[in-house]
């Protein structure tokens, strides 16, 4: 299956995901550039990276947002968003030993449309835009060495799940996205 089919068959866990899923499907059906950064709304992938016991999450201190955050990035033409999430995990943290865990029939863990304010990146202005974000649940080895990616983050560390909401300075991410991911992670951990 491709990403379009993965998103189509993904079962939304709440109203936010259902609405965002419809918007993503519309983009996939009508905008052939939606995998490119040049599109006003474009595909991205995130790696919600947890330890084997699913009690800790790997976080980075994101330089642009000045906040602790998950790991992720742009598709940049790549349609295999699972591969994008794993690539971003490697690039942003140095983690080499990781695997995607498919919690249900779909490999997707979460969907969200994220608004990005205008900002400067590498000395150039980037206009406000939307990220159609697909999140994957990834299990990584806590003993792997981590490193920063200086042009994107200035710290990388494993934290307890609830610390993610305490450390994030972004209200929407903290209350709506990270809380959802934490709750979903705990539900899976209880079933294991």
C-alpha positions in Angstrom: 0.0 0.0 0.0 1.1 3.6 -0.6 0.6 6.6 1.6 -2.7 7.5 0.1 -4.1 4.1 0.9 -2.5 4.2 4.4 -4.2 7.5 5.2 -7.5 6.4 3.6 -7.7 3.3 5.8 -6.4 5.0 9.0 -9.1 5.2 11.6 -9.2 8.6 13.2 -9.2 8.7 17.0 -11.0 12.0 17.4 -12.6 14.9 15.5 -9.3 16.6 14.9 -7.9 13.6 13.1 -11.1 13.1 11.1 -11.1 16.6 9.8 -7.4 16.6 9.1 -7.6 13.2 7.3 -10.2 14.7 4.9 -8.0 17.7 4.2 -5.0 15.4 3.5 -7.1 13.2 1.2 -8.2 16.2 -0.7 -4.6 17.4 -1.1 -3.5 13.9 -2.2 -6.3 13.7 -4.7 -6.0 17.2 -6.1 -2.5 18.6 -5.6 0.3 16.7 -7.3 2.8 19.1 -5.6 1.7 18.3 -2.1 4.9 16.3 -1.4 7.0 19.4 -2.2 7.8 22.2 0.2 6.8 24.7 -2.5 3.1 23.7 -2.0 1.3 26.0 0.5 0.1 22.8 2.3 2.6 19.9 2.0 3.2 16.5 3.5 5.6 16.0 6.4 6.3 13.0 8.6 7.1 12.8 12.4 8.8 10.1 14.4 7.1 9.7 17.8 10.1 7.8 19.2 9.7 5.7 22.4 11.8 3.2 24.3 11.0 -0.5 24.2 8.8 -0.2 27.4 7.0 2.8 25.9 7.6 4.9 29.0 10.0 7.5 27.6 10.1 9.6 24.4 13.0 11.0 22.5 12.8 14.8 22.3 14.8 17.5 20.6 15.1 21.1 21.5 13.9 22.7 18.3 15.9 25.9 17.5 13.2 27.5 15.3 10.3 27.0 17.8 12.5 27.4 20.9 10.7 24.4 22.4 11.2 20.7 23.1 9.5 18.8 20.4 9.2 15.5 18.6 11.3 14.6 15.5 10.1 15.1 11.9 10.5 16.9 8.6 9.4 17.5 5.1 8.8 14.8 2.5 10.7 16.8 -0.1 9.2 14.7 -3.0 9.5 11.4 -1.1 6.1 9.6 -1.0 7.2 6.9 1.5 6.5 8.9 4.6 7.6 6.1 6.9 11.0 6.3 5.3 10.9 10.1 5.8 10.2 9.7 9.5 13.1 7.2 9.9 15.4 9.5 7.9 14.5 12.5 10.1 15.1 10.4 13.2 18.6 9.5 12.0 19.4 13.0 10.8 18.1 14.9 13.8 19.3 12.6 16.6 21.8 10.1 15.3 19.6 7.1 16.3 20.4 4.2 14.0 18.5 1.3 15.7 14.8 2.0 15.3 11.7 0.3 13.9 8.2 1.4 13.2 5.5 -0.2 15.2 2.1 -0.5 13.5 -0.4 -0.2 16.4 -3.4 -1.2 14.2 -3.9 -2.4 10.6 -2.4 0.9 9.4 1.3 1.8 10.0 0.2 5.4 10.8 0.1 6.4 14.5 -1.5 9.8 14.2 -2.5 12.5 11.7 -2.5 16.2 12.2 -2.5 19.4 10.2 0.0 21.8 11.7 0.0 25.6 11.0 3.5 27.0 10.6 4.0 30.7 11.1 6.2 32.8 8.8 9.9 32.6 9.8 13.4 32.8 8.6 15.4 29.7 7.8 19.0 29.8 6.8 18.7 33.5 6.2 15.7 33.3 3.9 12.0 34.2 4.7 9.6 31.2 4.7 5.9 32.2 4.3 3.2 30.8 6.6 2.1 27.4 5.4 0.5 24.1 6.5 2.1 20.7 7.3 -0.1 17.7 6.5 1.7 15.6 9.1 1.7 11.8 9.3 3.1 10.5 12.6 4.7 7.0 13.0 5.3 5.2 16.3 8.9 4.3 16.4 10.7 2.2 19.0 14.4 2.9 19.4 17.2 1.7 21.6 17.8 4.1 24.5 21.4 3.0 24.6 22.1 4.3 21.1 24.3 7.4 21.2 22.5 10.6 20.3 23.8 13.8 18.8 22.4 17.2 17.9 21.8 18.6 14.4 23.0 22.1 15.0 21.1 23.8 12.2 17.8 22.3 13.6 18.2 21.5 17.3 20.5 22.2 20.2 19.7 19.3 22.5 18.5 15.7 22.3 17.4 13.5 25.2 15.1 10.8 26.4 12.3 12.1 28.7 9.4 10.5 30.6 6.2 10.7 28.5 4.5 13.3 30.7 7.6 15.6 30.5 6.8 16.2 26.9 3.8 18.3 27.8 5.7 20.0 30.6 8.7 20.9 28.4 6.9 22.1 25.3 6.3 25.8 25.1 3.8 25.5 22.3 0.2 25.3 23.7 -1.5 23.6 20.8 1.3 21.0 20.5 1.3 20.4 24.2 -2.4 20.2 24.8 -3.7 18.7 21.5 -0.9 16.8 19.8 1.5 15.6 22.5 -1.2 14.7 25.0 -3.0 12.7 22.3 0.3 10.8 21.4 1.0 10.2 25.1 -2.5 8.7 25.6 -2.2 6.6 22.5 1.2 5.3 23.6 0.0 4.4 27.0 -3.0 2.5 25.5 -0.7 0.4 23.4 1.7 -0.2 26.3 -1.2 -1.5 28.4 -2.0 -4.0 25.6 1.6 -5.4 25.4 
